């Protein structure tokens, strides 16, 4: 079969307060505003092949996470990569961002953290082939 889809273009994230969320994603993730409207904003990480983040203000957030019933760990649907997992974890704590437990298996792992709308996001230090 022909490869018709080459990569993930955009991650769409529901938020309850667009202004507060844009500030969070800029400060915490280092994203930049590509476009901002009244009720939505497109953010970019300015890296080739990395999806843009489309924040959409809404009154209803269903959720971006699930609890693994085998391990009881809450997983997020979006993992952000960092080569400095422990440093990021401590930095987020210092910024008063709600973080979950740091889950390590040897030197590799991840953890969850919440955005201002209560969405669980996560960070990991694992790169897979072709990333």
C-alpha angles and dihedrals in degrees: 000000000000115000101246098166117054105177147335108287104187140007111213114209125187115224134181097212115032098193094050091045095049089052090049095050091047094047100038103033100026091236122159128219112252094172134355127191131173096277105015143039135194113217128189134202088206093230123124112251094013115121121246118240117235111197114199120190111225140155093227123062114178095183146261099225143067136194115244102228090203096057102015088232117139109233127199126216092227123057120188117206123234128169088207105056100163092043091051091047092053092043092053091049089052089052089054092246112154108247132184126221119305104245113201131173101189107312095336129079146089148232140215129244134181129239120216091271092056095256112149111229125174142213127211137177096215123110119192127209113295094016 
